[in-house]
Amino acid sequence: MKKILPIILCVFLLFACDKIDDLTKFDMDYDSSVVIESAANINLPFDVVTPDVETNSESEFAVNDTRKDLIEEIKLKSLRLNITSPDNQDFSFLKSVEIFISAEGLEEVPIAAITEVPEDIGSLLELDTSDRDIKEYIKKDKFNLRLNTVTDEVLTSDCYIDVKSVFFVDAKILGI
């Protein structure tokens, strides 16, 4: 019995630590929008930049009972593009998209992409995300997203797109 009690205690502590660790993990959502103008060239890459995205990271971290200095890692969990106008437009005009993140004092890095946009994709496009730790970008007051796109069809009107990004945040447990 004396040997079993320490084993049971260790197992209990292991599960308790996992539960506490889960409390320091959360998602942060950011929305932005871009316009791909109808004058875009076919089969030539061009860039579309989002307006500055205010992070409000200090308050987001506070709501989740943590601070900037306790953040271990932030990764892009998902990035979704959604056409809001015109109503009948879909993403079949795109050949490929690559998304980059930048922030003041930090170099621009790729965080999401789709190399071959399917013809029958509709108006919602989910990109493949990178596994890059981008905590320094999200900890800033604001960041930018740049879409490097290649079209394979002529757009007859401007295309308005919402950009929804979800970032996974992992903070230190109890500051240790």
Contacts in CASP RR format, 6 or more apart in sequence:
PFRMAT RR
TARGET T0000
AUTHOR 0000-0000-0000
METHOD contacts of the structure
MODEL  1
MKKILPIILCVFLLFACDKIDDLTKFDMDYDSSVVIESAANINLPFDVVT
PDVETNSESEFAVNDTRKDLIEEIKLKSLRLNITSPDNQDFSFLKSVEIF
ISAEGLEEVPIAAITEVPEDIGSLLELDTSDRDIKEYIKKDKFNLRLNTV
TDEVLTSDCYIDVKSVFFVDAKILGI
17 173 0 8 1.000
20 173 0 8 1.000
20 174 0 8 1.000
21 173 0 8 1.000
23 65 0 8 1.000
24 64 0 8 1.000
24 65 0 8 1.000
24 66 0 8 1.000
24 70 0 8 1.000
24 170 0 8 1.000
24 171 0 8 1.000
24 172 0 8 1.000
24 173 0 8 1.000
25 168 0 8 1.000
25 169 0 8 1.000
25 170 0 8 1.000
25 171 0 8 1.000
26 64 0 8 1.000
26 168 0 8 1.000
26 169 0 8 1.000
27 77 0 8 1.000
27 166 0 8 1.000
27 167 0 8 1.000
27 168 0 8 1.000
27 169 0 8 1.000
28 57 0 8 1.000
28 60 0 8 1.000
28 74 0 8 1.000
28 138 0 8 1.000
28 166 0 8 1.000
28 167 0 8 1.000
28 169 0 8 1.000
29 164 0 8 1.000
29 165 0 8 1.000
29 166 0 8 1.000
29 167 0 8 1.000
30 53 0 8 1.000
30 55 0 8 1.000
30 164 0 8 1.000
30 165 0 8 1.000
30 166 0 8 1.000
30 167 0 8 1.000
31 162 0 8 1.000
31 163 0 8 1.000
31 164 0 8 1.000
31 165 0 8 1.000
32 50 0 8 1.000
32 51 0 8 1.000
32 53 0 8 1.000
32 145 0 8 1.000
32 162 0 8 1.000
32 163 0 8 1.000
32 165 0 8 1.000
33 50 0 8 1.000
33 51 0 8 1.000
33 84 0 8 1.000
33 160 0 8 1.000
33 161 0 8 1.000
33 162 0 8 1.000
33 163 0 8 1.000
34 48 0 8 1.000
34 49 0 8 1.000
34 50 0 8 1.000
34 147 0 8 1.000
34 160 0 8 1.000
34 161 0 8 1.000
34 163 0 8 1.000
35 48 0 8 1.000
35 158 0 8 1.000
35 159 0 8 1.000
35 160 0 8 1.000
35 161 0 8 1.000
36 48 0 8 1.000
36 149 0 8 1.000
36 151 0 8 1.000
36 155 0 8 1.000
36 158 0 8 1.000
36 159 0 8 1.000
36 161 0 8 1.000
37 155 0 8 1.000
37 158 0 8 1.000
38 154 0 8 1.000
38 155 0 8 1.000
38 156 0 8 1.000
38 157 0 8 1.000
38 158 0 8 1.000
38 159 0 8 1.000
40 46 0 8 1.000
40 149 0 8 1.000
40 151 0 8 1.000
40 155 0 8 1.000
41 151 0 8 1.000
42 151 0 8 1.000
42 152 0 8 1.000
42 153 0 8 1.000
42 154 0 8 1.000
43 95 0 8 1.000
43 150 0 8 1.000
43 151 0 8 1.000
43 152 0 8 1.000
44 150 0 8 1.000
45 148 0 8 1.000
45 149 0 8 1.000
45 150 0 8 1.000
46 148 0 8 1.000
46 149 0 8 1.000
46 150 0 8 1.000
47 146 0 8 1.000
47 147 0 8 1.000
47 148 0 8 1.000
47 149 0 8 1.000
48 146 0 8 1.000
48 147 0 8 1.000
48 149 0 8 1.000
49 144 0 8 1.000
49 145 0 8 1.000
49 146 0 8 1.000
49 147 0 8 1.000
50 144 0 8 1.000
50 145 0 8 1.000
50 146 0 8 1.000
50 147 0 8 1.000
50 163 0 8 1.000
51 144 0 8 1.000
52 142 0 8 1.000
52 143 0 8 1.000
52 144 0 8 1.000
53 142 0 8 1.000
53 143 0 8 1.000
53 144 0 8 1.000
53 145 0 8 1.000
54 141 0 8 1.000
54 142 0 8 1.000
55 138 0 8 1.000
55 139 0 8 1.000
55 140 0 8 1.000
55 141 0 8 1.000
55 142 0 8 1.000
55 143 0 8 1.000
57 68 0 8 1.000
57 138 0 8 1.000
57 139 0 8 1.000
57 140 0 8 1.000
57 141 0 8 1.000
58 68 0 8 1.000
61 67 0 8 1.000
61 68 0 8 1.000
61 70 0 8 1.000
61 71 0 8 1.000
61 169 0 8 1.000
61 171 0 8 1.000
64 169 0 8 1.000
64 171 0 8 1.000
66 169 0 8 1.000
66 171 0 8 1.000
66 172 0 8 1.000
68 139 0 8 1.000
70 171 0 8 1.000
70 172 0 8 1.000
70 175 0 8 1.000
71 135 0 8 1.000
71 139 0 8 1.000
71 169 0 8 1.000
71 170 0 8 1.000
71 171 0 8 1.000
71 172 0 8 1.000
72 135 0 8 1.000
72 170 0 8 1.000
72 171 0 8 1.000
72 172 0 8 1.000
73 133 0 8 1.000
73 135 0 8 1.000
73 169 0 8 1.000
73 170 0 8 1.000
74 133 0 8 1.000
74 134 0 8 1.000
74 135 0 8 1.000
74 137 0 8 1.000
74 138 0 8 1.000
74 139 0 8 1.000
74 167 0 8 1.000
74 168 0 8 1.000
74 169 0 8 1.000
74 170 0 8 1.000
75 129 0 8 1.000
75 131 0 8 1.000
75 132 0 8 1.000
75 133 0 8 1.000
75 134 0 8 1.000
75 167 0 8 1.000
75 168 0 8 1.000
76 111 0 8 1.000
76 112 0 8 1.000
76 129 0 8 1.000
76 130 0 8 1.000
76 132 0 8 1.000
76 134 0 8 1.000
76 165 0 8 1.000
76 166 0 8 1.000
76 167 0 8 1.000
76 168 0 8 1.000
77 129 0 8 1.000
77 166 0 8 1.000
77 167 0 8 1.000
77 168 0 8 1.000
78 126 0 8 1.000
78 129 0 8 1.000
78 164 0 8 1.000
78 165 0 8 1.000
78 166 0 8 1.000
79 99 0 8 1.000
79 111 0 8 1.000
79 112 0 8 1.000
79 126 0 8 1.000
79 127 0 8 1.000
79 129 0 8 1.000
79 163 0 8 1.000
79 164 0 8 1.000
79 165 0 8 1.000
79 166 0 8 1.000
80 124 0 8 1.000
80 125 0 8 1.000
80 126 0 8 1.000
80 127 0 8 1.000
80 163 0 8 1.000
80 164 0 8 1.000
80 165 0 8 1.000
81 91 0 8 1.000
81 97 0 8 1.000
81 124 0 8 1.000
81 125 0 8 1.000
81 127 0 8 1.000
81 161 0 8 1.000
81 162 0 8 1.000
81 163 0 8 1.000
81 164 0 8 1.000
82 123 0 8 1.000
82 124 0 8 1.000
82 125 0 8 1.000
82 161 0 8 1.000
82 162 0 8 1.000
82 164 0 8 1.000
83 89 0 8 1.000
83 90 0 8 1.000
83 91 0 8 1.000
83 122 0 8 1.000
83 123 0 8 1.000
83 124 0 8 1.000
83 159 0 8 1.000
83 160 0 8 1.000
83 161 0 8 1.000
84 160 0 8 1.000
84 161 0 8 1.000
84 162 0 8 1.000
85 158 0 8 1.000
85 159 0 8 1.000
85 160 0 8 1.000
86 157 0 8 1.000
86 159 0 8 1.000
89 123 0 8 1.000
89 157 0 8 1.000
89 159 0 8 1.000
90 121 0 8 1.000
90 122 0 8 1.000
90 123 0 8 1.000
91 117 0 8 1.000
91 121 0 8 1.000
91 122 0 8 1.000
91 123 0 8 1.000
91 124 0 8 1.000
91 125 0 8 1.000
92 117 0 8 1.000
92 119 0 8 1.000
92 120 0 8 1.000
92 121 0 8 1.000
92 122 0 8 1.000
92 153 0 8 1.000
93 151 0 8 1.000
93 152 0 8 1.000
93 153 0 8 1.000
93 154 0 8 1.000
93 155 0 8 1.000
93 159 0 8 1.000
94 117 0 8 1.000
94 125 0 8 1.000
94 149 0 8 1.000
94 150 0 8 1.000
94 151 0 8 1.000
94 152 0 8 1.000
95 116 0 8 1.000
95 117 0 8 1.000
95 150 0 8 1.000
95 151 0 8 1.000
95 152 0 8 1.000
96 113 0 8 1.000
96 114 0 8 1.000
96 115 0 8 1.000
96 116 0 8 1.000
96 117 0 8 1.000
96 149 0 8 1.000
96 150 0 8 1.000
97 113 0 8 1.000
97 114 0 8 1.000
97 117 0 8 1.000
97 125 0 8 1.000
97 127 0 8 1.000
97 147 0 8 1.000
97 148 0 8 1.000
97 149 0 8 1.000
97 150 0 8 1.000
98 110 0 8 1.000
98 112 0 8 1.000
98 113 0 8 1.000
98 147 0 8 1.000
98 148 0 8 1.000
98 149 0 8 1.000
99 110 0 8 1.000
99 111 0 8 1.000
99 112 0 8 1.000
99 113 0 8 1.000
99 127 0 8 1.000
99 145 0 8 1.000
99 146 0 8 1.000
99 147 0 8 1.000
99 148 0 8 1.000
100 108 0 8 1.000
100 109 0 8 1.000
100 110 0 8 1.000
100 111 0 8 1.000
100 145 0 8 1.000
100 146 0 8 1.000
100 148 0 8 1.000
101 108 0 8 1.000
101 109 0 8 1.000
101 111 0 8 1.000
101 134 0 8 1.000
101 137 0 8 1.000
101 143 0 8 1.000
101 144 0 8 1.000
101 145 0 8 1.000
101 146 0 8 1.000
102 108 0 8 1.000
102 109 0 8 1.000
102 137 0 8 1.000
102 143 0 8 1.000
102 144 0 8 1.000
102 146 0 8 1.000
103 136 0 8 1.000
103 137 0 8 1.000
103 140 0 8 1.000
103 142 0 8 1.000
103 143 0 8 1.000
103 144 0 8 1.000
104 140 0 8 1.000
104 142 0 8 1.000
106 136 0 8 1.000
106 137 0 8 1.000
106 140 0 8 1.000
108 146 0 8 1.000
109 132 0 8 1.000
109 134 0 8 1.000
110 130 0 8 1.000
110 132 0 8 1.000
111 129 0 8 1.000
111 130 0 8 1.000
111 132 0 8 1.000
111 134 0 8 1.000
112 127 0 8 1.000
112 128 0 8 1.000
112 129 0 8 1.000
112 130 0 8 1.000
113 127 0 8 1.000
113 128 0 8 1.000
113 130 0 8 1.000
114 125 0 8 1.000
114 127 0 8 1.000
114 128 0 8 1.000
117 125 0 8 1.000
134 167 0 8 1.000
135 169 0 8 1.000
137 143 0 8 1.000
138 167 0 8 1.000
138 169 0 8 1.000
145 163 0 8 1.000
145 165 0 8 1.000
147 163 0 8 1.000
END
